């Protein structure tokens, strides 16, 4: 099952968003505990490479298999939800976070003492175990939002391109199948409203998760001023949400309003 160029791009884009979140989180952590600064680069690189392998892996849903990066960026909400459900067979929780083995639990035959990123760094320095757990937990908290940002940026680009095009030929054929409508019903306002609805859904999904953020999950960012001093702290994801809303409102103002289009069947 060869990965398409689209899948490869999604992997790289998700990794970039996760790294951005991770860097801001670590900047906050290192202000609290400067002693951890020297270990971050190596652990970050290894954790991102581990995440890359997860994004490039596939999950089975019935007879079909889908790459994790594609599940995260596409419209099928049930498949994406399964990835973040700790009790689902397709959950990626245990792949991202190396949960500690219970004390005294019998090892499997052939299991080596170094079997995860957590046990690797614990062997080097037991105090690093909690740092690895912390960074892995950050990834778990942020992956859903990172993939939504990738999907949102792609969706905004799609709308921007469609706004300049005529909806005919292969493009019209595509939307006939997608919307299950006759060729005579496919026009630019219909298509733009369909794609805009998807953009707004992503923004609302990002916004809904902010309602459930605990204080300890917040990304505390402080910008560097011109005089090299630090500005006031703020919630980084709330700033991103403000920007997403601004993009949605910009497109709302230029897209012709019609009755709500039918959603694509799952």
HUKASUL-V308098 format. One record per helix or strand of 2 or more residues. SS is the DSSP state (@ for helix, = for strand). FROM is the first residue (numbers start at 1). TO is the last residue. If there is no record, write none. Layout:
ss = <SS	SS>
from = <FROM	FROM>
to = <TO	TO>
This chain:
ss = <@	@	=	=	@	@	@	@	@	@	@	@	@	=	=	@>
from = <5	34	58	64	68	77	93	117	128	169	183	188	215	220	234	236>
to = <32	56	61	67	73	83	96	124	163	179	185	210	217	221	235	254>
